[in-house]
Amino acid sequence: MGLSTLLPCQEGREWHMALQFYLGPSGSGKTYRLYHKIIEEAEKNPNNQYMILVPEQFTMSTQKEIVRMHPKKGILNIDVLSFGRLAFRIFEETGLRETIVLDDIGKSMILRKIASEKEGELKVLGKNLKRLGYIEEVKSIVAEFLQYNIGEKELERLKKGAGTRELLRCKLCDIEILYDRFKEYLKENYTTSEEMLSLASDALPKSEKIKDSVIALDGFTGFTPVQNKLLRQLIAQCRQVIVAITLGAGENPYEADGEQKLFALSKKTIFSLERLSIEAGIQRDRAKDLYLNKSPVKRFEGKEGLAFLEENLFRYQSKIFEKDPEDIRLFTAFNPMEELRQVCIEMKRLIREKGYRYRDFAIMCGDMEVYAPYAKRMFQKYNIPSFLDQNRKILLNPVIEFLRAGIGIVTKDYSYESVFHFARAGFWTMDKESIDLAENFVLSKGIRGSKAWSKKFRKPKKGYSKKEMEAINKFREEILSMLKPLSSLKEKKGEGTVEEMTKSLYEFLCQTKVQELLAKYEGQFAHEGNKEKEKEFHQIYKEIIDLFDKMVELLGKEKMNLKE
């Protein structure tokens, strides 16, 4: 029985052009043809709505491309959206009750709270949840469960599938406890980005803007169950849904392949979307699908080596390229630094001899953490402007170290190490000589403990002048003054609510004038032309305050101590 016979087509929906696929190899022009069609139709029908759905990270570049291609350089009736932004559009129009959408940090905070509550019930995970990074792993599992609609039945099957592997079964039981409590906690007050699409699917039939609109999807390799739920509604409600899917030349898009085949996922996506179309009661005509299978593809015309690679890479056929490829070059190097040095030399040669520009180059690597430090050094050495697509960890920023060092003084009761770690963290205006002087004095006298630091340091008989003792005591007074907001928590035995702790940390940042110092560093980096550092120091304070707001909002009345 074919897919088309599973369900009858809805009557009275003749205007539907339904589901259409743009198929073809990478570089065949699927995206260009799709965007060109949308622009052409949008110009002819200014009162109709057109939406292009792309992954979140491609929305800006897609908007720029559409504007560049549009003859009038404007897209009044074309929207470029991600699935998340489409969900918000539906909520705005249908008046769905607004709930707080948790981001990854919010999920981690709530899971941390739940883990503390359920620690006694967790046989395997309980003792590990306070380890650095462990909550992040649990959060990733919970997010996957939400994204793929994993419920009680699915978890039960997983536990049964564990068989005699007792450790795996116990881990699944622990995850089930956390997952159930997490969903219960969210039920009334919050939602997650994964659940938003499910809510949007339920609200979509009430949307008048979505009805009769044309939706195009580009840049996706497949869809999750919650995305499929929304797509089913889009296929049912919209005038047309067009999906661009990568498929090799000569491949039959409607014939299933084994999982090991290169385009198995693409065919699975086609099959899944066709099923959704039939479930929505919309008959589709495969003859209207556009299959761009010209060889070589448009992108590699005149580039025989790359065209051959595109047609044969990861395929099972054993073809050999007999010529010497002019558009592919291989070389070996002893280490990553030498690799990048050779890349920089070749870039300079192409710019000098062939008229290339820096923006014409992209460098891809297998491990960004390994290559990034060498890349910065080599690009600087060869005077090559560059951008590294790399997220910097917030923990590596000096202001975070300064904040942790301040807390460390209080939790370690003014130990020598904690005090001077704080003093040298880079966010104190006191000069280096005064810090060195104070450090030598504290070491020589063995001073430690909040009680000793609260009293004025007395001048010893030998070794220190009156002026030096004034500088040392000034250092002591400034330390006490800056740490006053945190020291008040020490009086409560280092415990309090999350709201109290967060308020103290905020007052500590204000007391130490961190925002002003960050602005000073930002200006310094701007003057040096270090755009990466300038941007980082511009953003970091807002990130910290946003984190404090989330902590108070999600865990305000929960008990915690300074170490946590």
Buried (B, 14 or more C-beta within 10 A) or exposed (E): EEBBEEBEBEEEBEEBBBBBBBBBBEBBBBBBBBBEBBBEBBEEEEEEBBBBBBBEEBBEEBBEBBBEBBEEEEBEBBBBBBBBBBBBBBBEBBEBEEBEBBEEBBBBBBBBBBBBBBEEEBBBBBEBBEEEEBBEEBBEBBBEBBBEBBEEEEBEEBBEEBEEEEEBBBBBBBBBBBBBBBBEBBEEEBBBBBBBBBBBBBBBEEBEBBBBBBBBBBBBEEBBEBBBBBBBBBBBBBBBBBBBBBBBBEBEBBEEBEEEBBBEBBBBBBBBBBBBBBBBBBBBEEEEBBBBBEEBBBBBEEBBBBBBBBBBEEEEEEEEEEEEBEEEEEEEEEEBBBBBBBBBEEBBEBBEEEEBEEEEBEBEBEEEEEBBEBBBEBBEEBEBEBEEEEEBEBEEBBBBBBBBBBBBBBBBBBBBEBBBBBBBBEBBEBEEEBBEBBBBBBEEEEBBEBEBBEEEBEBEEEEBEEEBBEBBBEBBEBBBEBBEBBBBBBEEEBBBBBBBBBBBBBBBBEBBBBBEBBBEBBEEBBEEEEEBBBBBBBBBBEBBEEBBEBBBBBBEEBEBEBEE
